[in-house]
Amino acid sequence: MRLLNLFFVVPDLEVLSERDWTCGPDLKVNTAFAPPDWNGFDESALELSLRVSDPPEALSGVQRCALTVGGPSCEPFLKTLAALQFDELIRVEPGDADLRFCPEAAARIVKAVAETKFRPDFILTGTREQISESACVPQVTAELLGWPCLTQVMDLHAAGRNRLRVVCAEDGGVSARIVSAPCVLGVGNAPGAYLRVPTLKDKIKYGKKAVTRMTLSDFPETEKPLADPDVRLRSLTRIRKERAGVILDAPSPEEKAEILWERYLEGRVRRG
Amino acid sequence: MNGMLVLNAWSADFQKQGRMLKGFLSERTRGLKITGAVLFCGERPDRAELLRRVPAPAAVLISLPDPPSAETVVRELAAVWRENPAEVLLFPGNHFGTEAAARLGRRCGGAALLSAESLDCESDPATAAKEVYGGHMKAEFELRKTPRCLSVSRSCPEEETENGRPAELLAVRAARENGENDFLTDLEWTAETGGKSLENAPFLLVAGRGAGGREGIALLESAARKFGAELGVSRPVAMSAWVPMNRLIGVSGAMAKPDLCLAVGVSGAPALYAGIEKSKYIVSINSDPHAPIHRKADVAVVDDWRRVLPGLCEKFVKRSL
């Protein structure tokens, strides 16, 4: 079985202070100083990809390729995936191109890698990306490839050659199904699916695996959606959702509880 | 600009889909005239009831023997759109809508935007806004191709649908799977139970990463029981599997609108806050004085929740005796 994972490395937006949320005429927020992190949904997709080889349903001979689009800050993340025994690692350097709000460009890169370099049975990626929140990449990738697609994947395990047992959140419930290749899987809220940490031994043994570095010029099919997107960003404005924020002051937490109850809650709470 | 609504009557949240779309049409759109709707439904639906819930003047029913997969939905919608090329297709903000809108936009050569907060069809080209950067920024986008396929944000206002005139039934199309779902074998279906109680709870206690672990969550569960509140959690808590995923609050979980919300050990990240912003009253308890949740609450307690909650519990218990 061959699994292709698309993942993004994103800035930790929670470290930005109020005054950092500004943008100039280029409609970019400076997040260069924010520490990079896995995009949470992609991280879950990477972990689920590894689970295909976990007992008791462990499938042998699984080949994995991790693909990312981003600058040099992605390299340590690729090294972690090398140590976790991903077989192929590809970083596509975007240069000056702005891919933030162009899910089609990312999908076209995945399509090209799938058709010419890796030929996966399944493509896994997160359903959402933190900056654009486009939530479109798995669906657009599936449409470009003419493959079926499942989104909101919560869990998966091997179910034989080229088949996976996939659990998905759906409207009103959760489904479990056997899925045959090929298929694009968009991973959503997958509980307990933080990426495992490689052992020191594996870091030494596998961590220096070569990364294939490519540029956007290797993917000419991205030129059109980047130059003439279906959906073009026009403006960015700060969202403020603030309330009174009255800070309750008292010498001890117990007294704060007392004041909170008497002044603010007692009249609001229904009799039990 | 003319538009068409798309709803899935197979789903238990059908009425909510209608309310979502009607609220969006009433309060968040300009220059859009809805001319019809497409409803996916079973083979013997209560047609009068369905048509009463659709906020559109006319509707086409697409009947199927089983709940439709995204593959079937997109194939059928593409056929309907080619016969009747509406400029805008509006989907509810549930899983059905977000999946179908993105795929239909691509398949029909249009523009797709998910979780739209507003739509302006009077501007040229039409524009739509949505939250980006983890909910910290609002982006306005030009929708430059037709059909414009949008799913509405789950945080948009809802409006009752049953008071309007029922939609006129234009046609009933019987659809069948056509091999597009051969890649799937169904094994099991588990109906959801928790999310609905969170969305309708009058009193909510929301636990964040500051709960500290399973032991902290157990204490907060116990406190919620004493308060008569429902327990909801942030994504890091649900992802750590300290509670089932159906307790998740926020953009990828339940969107609650309680009378009272106690946010405990919550940072105030926009993704979580979206799920509680419709609360009538919010109290934050967090020992970090710089936690953004304090600015987003009506009253803020900067302290250790483990020392604040016991006193509060005592007051609640005394009151209910």
Interface residues (C-beta under 8 A of the other chain):
Chain A: L13 E14 L16 W21 C23 V29 G40 S44 F101 E104 R128 Q130 I131 S132 E133 S134 A135 C136 Q139 V140 A142 E143 L144 P148 C149 L150 T151 Q152 M154 R165 A169 E170 D171 G172 G173 V174 S175 A176 R177 I178 V179 S180 A181 C183 G188 N189 A190 P191 G192 A193 Y194 D228 P229 D230 V231 R232 L233 R234 S235 L236 T237 R238 I239 K241 E242 R243 A244 G245 V246 I247 L248 S252 P253 E254 K256 A257 E258 L260 W261 Y264 L265 E266 R268 V269 R270 R271 G272
Chain B: N8 S11 A12 D13 A70 E71 N94 H95 F96 T98 E99 A102 R103 G105 R106 R107 G110 A111 A112 L113 L114 S115 T127 K130 E131 V132 Y133 G134 G135 H136 M137 K138 A139 E140 F141 E142 L143 R144 K145 E180 N181 D182 F183 L184 T185 D186 L187 E188 W189 T190 A191 E192 P202 F203 F227 G228 R235 A238 M239 S240 A241 P244 M245 L248 S252 G253 D259 L260 S267 A269 P270 Y273 E277 Y281 I282 V283 H294 R295 K296 A297 D298 V299 A300 V301 V302 D303 D304 R307 V308 L309 P310 G311 L312 K315 F316 R319 S320
